[in-house]
Amino acid sequence: MSTIDIEPTDTVDARGAACPGPLMDLIGRVRSASSGDVILLLSDAEQSLTDVSEWVDETDNELIAVDESGDDYGFYVEVA
């Protein structure tokens, strides 16, 4: 799927979940992650494009890449 060369620390596969499920799954994983970890969120919900972007704007975490190359979206989030 990915054309992005980033090795995630962990992956959250939220494909098939309705919004805001993918974001909630991501937040749960970020809470248990260490600073500097990169979490890859896989989602097939188009609303995740907005949800994840808005959430990282409100937190110290960073959205370092978004992969829209396949049928799903891949969000690479670096934990603050």
Residue, then its C-alpha position, 0 to 999 in steps of 0.5 A: m500500500s505505502t509509497i512512504d518510506i517511514e518505519p512505524t513503531d506500531t500500527v493501528d488497523a482501523r479499516g472498517a470502523a466508522c468515524p470517529g472509531p479510527l481516531m479513537d483507536l489512534i488516541g488510545r494507542v498514542r496514550s500508551a506509546s513513548s515519545g518519538d514513537v511513530i504510529l501508523l493508522l490505517s483507515d478506510a474512512e474518508q472523514s479520518l483525513t479531517d479528524v486526524s489532522e484536526w486532532v494533531d493540531e490540538t495536541d503536541n503530536e505531529l502528523i508526519a505523512v499521509d499515504e493516500s496511494g491505495d484504497d485506504y489511508g495511512f496516517y503516520v503520527e509521531v508521538a510527542 
